[in-house]
Each structure stands twice: as structure tokens, then as C-alpha cells.
Amino acid sequence: MNTYEHILTLKKLLKHEGISEDRVQQYFCSAAEVEKFINSVEDITKKIHSLPPIPKINPK
């Protein structure tokens, strides 16, 4: 399995548990792409602040 497949699997698991898939993001940036890295971090920060809290699950 490659990283992309791991991300897809994790998103499916989150969706199955009723948790937003938006909690998992994957960005590709090389060391030479400083602006892209900065924009990615800003994007992640905005998404984190816009997401609702994860619902608490009562163990059975």
C-alpha cells in the first residue's frame, strides 16, 4: 500500500465512524516550494478551525 491508499483507507474509516473526512489532508511540497508549503499550512489551519469537535463515543 502506498501513502495515497493509506489516506483513502483512513478517510473511509473516519466516514464509517461518522467523523468528517476533512480531518485528513495530504499535501505534496518539495523543499524548493516554500510558497506552496506556506499556503498548505495556512489551508490546514483554516480547515482545522472550521471543523466541529469530534463526537464523544461511549464505550459499550
MMTF fields as JSON, N, C-alpha, C and O atoms, coordinates in Angstrom:
{
  "mmtfVersion": "1.0.0",
  "mmtfProducer": "UNKNOWN",
  "numBonds": 239,
  "numAtoms": 240,
  "numGroups": 60,
  "numChains": 1,
  "numModels": 1,
  "chainsPerModel": [1],
  "groupsPerChain": [60],
  "chainIdList": ["A"],
  "bondAtomList": [4, 2, 8, 6, 12, 10, 16, 14, 20, 18, 24, 22, 28, 26, 32, 30, 36, 34, 40, 38, 44, 42, 48, 46, 52, 50, 56, 54, 60, 58, 64, 62, 68, 66, 72, 70, 76, 74, 80, 78, 84, 82, 88, 86, 92, 90, 96, 94, 100, 98, 104, 102, 108, 106, 112, 110, 116, 114, 120, 118, 124, 122, 128, 126, 132, 130, 136, 134, 140, 138, 144, 142, 148, 146, 152, 150, 156, 154, 160, 158, 164, 162, 168, 166, 172, 170, 176, 174, 180, 178, 184, 182, 188, 186, 192, 190, 196, 194, 200, 198, 204, 202, 208, 206, 212, 210, 216, 214, 220, 218, 224, 222, 228, 226, 232, 230, 236, 234],
  "bondOrderList": [1, 1, 1, 1, 1, 1, 1, 1, 1, 1, 1, 1, 1, 1, 1, 1, 1, 1, 1, 1, 1, 1, 1, 1, 1, 1, 1, 1, 1, 1, 1, 1, 1, 1, 1, 1, 1, 1, 1, 1, 1, 1, 1, 1, 1, 1, 1, 1, 1, 1, 1, 1, 1, 1, 1, 1, 1, 1, 1],
  "groupList": [{"groupName": "MET", "atomNameList": ["N", "CA", "C", "O"], "elementList": ["N", "C", "C", "O"], "formalChargeList": [0, 0, 0, 0], "bondAtomList": [1, 0, 2, 1, 3, 2], "bondOrderList": [1, 1, 2], "singleLetterCode": "M", "chemCompType": "L-PEPTIDE LINKING"}, {"groupName": "ASN", "atomNameList": ["N", "CA", "C", "O"], "elementList": ["N", "C", "C", "O"], "formalChargeList": [0, 0, 0, 0], "bondAtomList": [1, 0, 2, 1, 3, 2], "bondOrderList": [1, 1, 2], "singleLetterCode": "N", "chemCompType": "L-PEPTIDE LINKING"}, {"groupName": "THR", "atomNameList": ["N", "CA", "C", "O"], "elementList": ["N", "C", "C", "O"], "formalChargeList": [0, 0, 0, 0], "bondAtomList": [1, 0, 2, 1, 3, 2], "bondOrderList": [1, 1, 2], "singleLetterCode": "T", "chemCompType": "L-PEPTIDE LINKING"}, {"groupName": "TYR", "atomNameList": ["N", "CA", "C", "O"], "elementList": ["N", "C", "C", "O"], "formalChargeList": [0, 0, 0, 0], "bondAtomList": [1, 0, 2, 1, 3, 2], "bondOrderList": [1, 1, 2], "singleLetterCode": "Y", "chemCompType": "L-PEPTIDE LINKING"}, {"groupName": "GLU", "atomNameList": ["N", "CA", "C", "O"], "elementList": ["N", "C", "C", "O"], "formalChargeList": [0, 0, 0, 0], "bondAtomList": [1, 0, 2, 1, 3, 2], "bondOrderList": [1, 1, 2], "singleLetterCode": "E", "chemCompType": "L-PEPTIDE LINKING"}, {"groupName": "HIS", "atomNameList": ["N", "CA", "C", "O"], "elementList": ["N", "C", "C", "O"], "formalChargeList": [0, 0, 0, 0], "bondAtomList": [1, 0, 2, 1, 3, 2], "bondOrderList": [1, 1, 2], "singleLetterCode": "H", "chemCompType": "L-PEPTIDE LINKING"}, {"groupName": "ILE", "atomNameList": ["N", "CA", "C", "O"], "elementList": ["N", "C", "C", "O"], "formalChargeList": [0, 0, 0, 0], "bondAtomList": [1, 0, 2, 1, 3, 2], "bondOrderList": [1, 1, 2], "singleLetterCode": "I", "chemCompType": "L-PEPTIDE LINKING"}, {"groupName": "LEU", "atomNameList": ["N", "CA", "C", "O"], "elementList": ["N", "C", "C", "O"], "formalChargeList": [0, 0, 0, 0], "bondAtomList": [1, 0, 2, 1, 3, 2], "bondOrderList": [1, 1, 2], "singleLetterCode": "L", "chemCompType": "L-PEPTIDE LINKING"}, {"groupName": "LYS", "atomNameList": ["N", "CA", "C", "O"], "elementList": ["N", "C", "C", "O"], "formalChargeList": [0, 0, 0, 0], "bondAtomList": [1, 0, 2, 1, 3, 2], "bondOrderList": [1, 1, 2], "singleLetterCode": "K", "chemCompType": "L-PEPTIDE LINKING"}, {"groupName": "GLY", "atomNameList": ["N", "CA", "C", "O"], "elementList": ["N", "C", "C", "O"], "formalChargeList": [0, 0, 0, 0], "bondAtomList": [1, 0, 2, 1, 3, 2], "bondOrderList": [1, 1, 2], "singleLetterCode": "G", "chemCompType": "PEPTIDE LINKING"}, {"groupName": "SER", "atomNameList": ["N", "CA", "C", "O"], "elementList": ["N", "C", "C", "O"], "formalChargeList": [0, 0, 0, 0], "bondAtomList": [1, 0, 2, 1, 3, 2], "bondOrderList": [1, 1, 2], "singleLetterCode": "S", "chemCompType": "L-PEPTIDE LINKING"}, {"groupName": "ASP", "atomNameList": ["N", "CA", "C", "O"], "elementList": ["N", "C", "C", "O"], "formalChargeList": [0, 0, 0, 0], "bondAtomList": [1, 0, 2, 1, 3, 2], "bondOrderList": [1, 1, 2], "singleLetterCode": "D", "chemCompType": "L-PEPTIDE LINKING"}, {"groupName": "ARG", "atomNameList": ["N", "CA", "C", "O"], "elementList": ["N", "C", "C", "O"], "formalChargeList": [0, 0, 0, 0], "bondAtomList": [1, 0, 2, 1, 3, 2], "bondOrderList": [1, 1, 2], "singleLetterCode": "R", "chemCompType": "L-PEPTIDE LINKING"}, {"groupName": "VAL", "atomNameList": ["N", "CA", "C", "O"], "elementList": ["N", "C", "C", "O"], "formalChargeList": [0, 0, 0, 0], "bondAtomList": [1, 0, 2, 1, 3, 2], "bondOrderList": [1, 1, 2], "singleLetterCode": "V", "chemCompType": "L-PEPTIDE LINKING"}, {"groupName": "GLN", "atomNameList": ["N", "CA", "C", "O"], "elementList": ["N", "C", "C", "O"], "formalChargeList": [0, 0, 0, 0], "bondAtomList": [1, 0, 2, 1, 3, 2], "bondOrderList": [1, 1, 2], "singleLetterCode": "Q", "chemCompType": "L-PEPTIDE LINKING"}, {"groupName": "PHE", "atomNameList": ["N", "CA", "C", "O"], "elementList": ["N", "C", "C", "O"], "formalChargeList": [0, 0, 0, 0], "bondAtomList": [1, 0, 2, 1, 3, 2], "bondOrderList": [1, 1, 2], "singleLetterCode": "F", "chemCompType": "L-PEPTIDE LINKING"}, {"groupName": "CYS", "atomNameList": ["N", "CA", "C", "O"], "elementList": ["N", "C", "C", "O"], "formalChargeList": [0, 0, 0, 0], "bondAtomList": [1, 0, 2, 1, 3, 2], "bondOrderList": [1, 1, 2], "singleLetterCode": "C", "chemCompType": "L-PEPTIDE LINKING"}, {"groupName": "ALA", "atomNameList": ["N", "CA", "C", "O"], "elementList": ["N", "C", "C", "O"], "formalChargeList": [0, 0, 0, 0], "bondAtomList": [1, 0, 2, 1, 3, 2], "bondOrderList": [1, 1, 2], "singleLetterCode": "A", "chemCompType": "L-PEPTIDE LINKING"}, {"groupName": "PRO", "atomNameList": ["N", "CA", "C", "O"], "elementList": ["N", "C", "C", "O"], "formalChargeList": [0, 0, 0, 0], "bondAtomList": [1, 0, 2, 1, 3, 2], "bondOrderList": [1, 1, 2], "singleLetterCode": "P", "chemCompType": "L-PEPTIDE LINKING"}],
  "groupTypeList": [0, 1, 2, 3, 4, 5, 6, 7, 2, 7, 8, 8, 7, 7, 8, 5, 4, 9, 6, 10, 4, 11, 12, 13, 14, 14, 3, 15, 16, 10, 17, 17, 4, 13, 4, 8, 15, 6, 1, 10, 13, 4, 11, 6, 2, 8, 8, 6, 5, 10, 7, 18, 18, 6, 18, 8, 6, 1, 18, 8],
  "groupIdList": [1, 2, 3, 4, 5, 6, 7, 8, 9, 10, 11, 12, 13, 14, 15, 16, 17, 18, 19, 20, 21, 22, 23, 24, 25, 26, 27, 28, 29, 30, 31, 32, 33, 34, 35, 36, 37, 38, 39, 40, 41, 42, 43, 44, 45, 46, 47, 48, 49, 50, 51, 52, 53, 54, 55, 56, 57, 58, 59, 60],
  "secStructList": [7, 7, 2, 2, 2, 2, 2, 2, 2, 2, 2, 2, 2, 2, 2, 2, 6, 6, 7, 7, 4, 4, 4, 7, 7, 7, 7, 7, 7, 7, 6, 6, 7, 2, 2, 2, 2, 2, 2, 2, 2, 2, 2, 2, 2, 2, 2, 2, 2, 2, 1, 7, 7, 7, 7, 7, 7, 7, 7, 7],
  "xCoordList": [0.839, 0.0, 0.879, 1.869, 0.515, 1.262, 0.538, -0.552, 1.154, 0.6, -0.801, -1.687, -1.006, -2.315, -3.395, -4.486, -3.089, -4.054, -4.316, -5.443, -3.293, -3.472, -4.42, -5.29, -4.245, -5.106, -6.553, -7.472, -6.756, -8.117, -8.745, -9.921, -7.967, -8.467, -8.845, -9.9, -7.991, -8.275, -9.534, -10.348, -9.701, -10.903, -12.163, -13.193, -12.079, -13.227, -13.563, -14.732, -12.53, -12.756, -13.4, -14.327, -12.909, -13.484, -14.946, -15.802, -15.225, -16.601, -17.507, -18.629, -17.028, -17.793, -18.124, -19.186, -17.225, -17.421, -18.152, -18.351, -18.553, -19.298, -18.428, -18.905, -17.155, -16.218, -15.868, -15.657, -15.808, -15.544, -14.221, -13.182, -14.29, -13.089, -12.121, -10.938, -12.622, -11.787, -10.703, -9.813, -10.764, -9.739, -8.418, -7.389, -8.445, -7.224, -6.925, -7.752, -5.763, -5.328, -3.937, -3.141, -3.661, -2.332, -1.88, -2.592, -0.706, -0.132, 1.245, 1.964, 1.606, 2.93, 3.683, 3.25, 4.788, 5.616, 7.082, 7.515, 7.828, 9.27, 9.938, 9.31, 11.196, 11.939, 12.029, 12.205, 11.913, 12.015, 10.688, 10.656, 9.607, 8.276, 7.849, 6.89, 8.561, 8.302, 6.9, 6.175, 6.513, 5.182, 4.075, 3.073, 4.26, 3.263, 3.153, 2.054, 4.287, 4.281, 3.531, 2.692, 3.834, 3.17, 1.663, 0.875, 1.268, -0.16, -0.831, -1.979, -0.122, -0.667, -0.904, -1.947, 0.066, -0.076, -1.241, -2.02, -1.365, -2.48, -3.813, -4.784, -3.863, -5.084, -5.465, -6.628, -4.487, -4.739, -5.262, -6.212, -4.645, -5.054, -6.498, -7.269, -6.871, -8.251, -9.229, -10.287, -8.871, -9.76, -9.928, -11.031, -8.843, -8.914, -9.865, -10.69, -9.753, -10.597, -12.063, -12.949, -12.325, -13.709, -14.416, -15.638, -13.661, -14.264, -14.909, -14.401, -16.03, -16.652, -15.83, -15.011, -16.046, -15.342, -15.717, -16.806, -14.812, -15.104, -16.11, -15.91, -17.196, -18.188, -17.594, -16.807, -17.986, -17.516, -18.296, -19.511, -17.58, -18.195, -18.182, -17.135, -19.347, -19.444, -19.093, -19.723, -18.094, -17.743, -18.879, -19.581, -19.038, -20.131, -19.642, -20.418],
  "yCoordList": [-1.189, 0.0, 1.246, 1.317, 2.215, 3.472, 4.501, 4.245, 5.645, 6.675, 7.101, 7.263, 7.281, 7.702, 6.69, 7.075, 5.409, 4.372, 4.364, 4.121, 4.627, 4.718, 5.865, 5.719, 7.0, 8.165, 7.823, 8.135, 7.187, 6.803, 5.841, 5.974, 4.883, 3.929, 4.639, 4.372, 5.534, 6.279, 7.129, 7.2, 7.772, 8.576, 7.707, 8.122, 6.508, 5.593, 5.187, 5.129, 4.909, 4.544, 5.689, 5.474, 6.899, 8.059, 8.243, 8.465, 8.149, 8.307, 7.244, 7.546, 6.022, 4.923, 5.21, 4.82, 5.887, 6.212, 7.54, 7.969, 8.19, 9.44, 10.656, 11.676, 10.551, 11.658, 12.217, 11.463, 13.53, 14.191, 13.746, 13.714, 13.406, 13.017, 14.19, 13.992, 15.395, 16.59, 16.679, 17.525, 15.83, 15.832, 15.258, 15.401, 14.614, 14.034, 14.74, 14.755, 15.313, 16.011, 15.528, 15.138, 15.562, 15.192, 16.241, 16.552, 16.774, 17.775, 17.312, 16.654, 17.656, 17.338, 18.636, 19.476, 18.801, 20.0, 19.58, 18.803, 20.099, 19.845, 20.956, 21.963, 20.766, 21.761, 23.096, 24.138, 23.076, 24.305, 25.058, 26.178, 24.475, 25.079, 25.737, 25.309, 26.765, 27.439, 28.04, 27.861, 28.739, 29.367, 28.313, 28.503, 27.222, 26.149, 25.569, 25.274, 25.41, 24.904, 25.859, 25.434, 27.144, 28.151, 28.135, 28.152, 28.101, 28.07, 26.802, 26.841, 25.688, 24.426, 24.495, 24.063, 25.04, 25.166, 26.091, 25.798, 27.198, 28.121, 27.441, 27.624, 26.662, 25.948, 24.935, 24.845, 24.179, 23.197, 23.887, 23.414, 24.999, 25.738, 26.209, 26.085, 26.748, 27.203, 26.034, 26.16, 24.899, 23.735, 23.212, 22.846, 23.178, 22.701, 23.568, 23.051, 24.881, 25.794, 25.743, 26.1, 25.304, 25.262, 23.942, 23.851, 22.927, 21.624, 21.594, 22.196, 20.886, 20.725, 19.743, 19.0, 19.74, 18.769, 17.335, 17.085, 16.419, 15.009, 14.553, 14.795, 13.892, 13.442, 12.402, 11.547, 12.493, 11.517, 10.224, 10.23, 9.135, 7.821, 7.12, 6.985, 6.677, 5.946, 4.486, 3.828, 3.97, 2.552, 1.654, 1.977, 0.546, -0.384, -1.469, -2.339],
  "zCoordList": [0.0, 0.0, 0.0, 0.728, -0.811, -0.794, 0.08, 0.592, 0.237, 1.125, 0.69, 1.529, -0.598, -1.102, -0.703, -0.283, -0.836, -0.465, 1.036, 1.467, 1.83, 3.289, 3.639, 4.497, 2.972, 3.217, 2.855, 3.612, 1.708, 1.304, 2.311, 2.651, 2.78, 3.774, 5.067, 5.643, 5.519, 6.746, 6.589, 7.509, 5.436, 5.201, 5.234, 5.766, 4.668, 4.697, 6.132, 6.514, 6.917, 8.319, 9.095, 9.877, 8.877, 9.557, 9.17, 10.027, 7.868, 7.391, 8.016, 8.423, 8.093, 8.696, 10.154, 10.641, 10.848, 12.267, 12.475, 13.611, 11.376, 11.484, 11.736, 12.234, 11.392, 11.58, 10.209, 9.259, 10.109, 8.836, 8.214, 8.874, 6.934, 6.19, 6.037, 5.759, 6.216, 6.062, 7.127, 7.032, 8.124, 9.178, 8.682, 9.342, 7.529, 6.958, 5.644, 4.732, 5.558, 4.352, 3.969, 4.823, 2.681, 2.216, 1.21, 0.256, 1.434, 0.551, 0.101, 0.852, -1.116, -1.639, -1.872, -2.662, -1.202, -1.352, -1.344, -0.493, -2.293, -2.259, -1.454, -1.128, -1.144, -0.361, -1.095, -0.462, -2.394, -3.181, -3.273, -3.784, -2.796, -2.92, -1.615, -0.973, -1.24, 0.035, 0.063, 1.042, -0.977, -1.021, -0.947, -0.257, -1.652, -1.622, -0.209, 0.261, 0.46, 1.832, 2.755, 3.549, 2.648, 3.487, 3.239, 4.184, 1.974, 1.64, 2.163, 2.607, 2.111, 2.62, 4.122, 4.612, 4.85, 6.304, 6.644, 7.551, 5.927, 6.168, 5.868, 6.603, 4.794, 4.428, 5.504, 5.895, 5.978, 7.033, 8.288, 8.913, 8.652, 9.852, 9.737, 10.689, 8.579, 8.365, 8.479, 9.096, 7.883, 7.925, 9.347, 9.753, 10.096, 11.483, 12.295, 13.049, 12.145, 12.916, 12.481, 13.257, 11.25, 10.77, 11.099, 10.982, 11.507, 11.792, 13.176, 14.122, 13.28, 14.606, 15.441, 14.9, 16.745, 17.591, 17.201, 16.685, 17.453, 17.203, 18.258, 19.448, 17.83, 18.811, 19.757, 19.35, 21.022, 22.004, 21.822, 21.627, 21.89, 21.725, 23.072, 23.705, 23.501, 24.765, 24.523, 23.695, 25.236, 25.06, 25.546, 26.504, 24.879, 25.226, 26.139, 26.535]
}
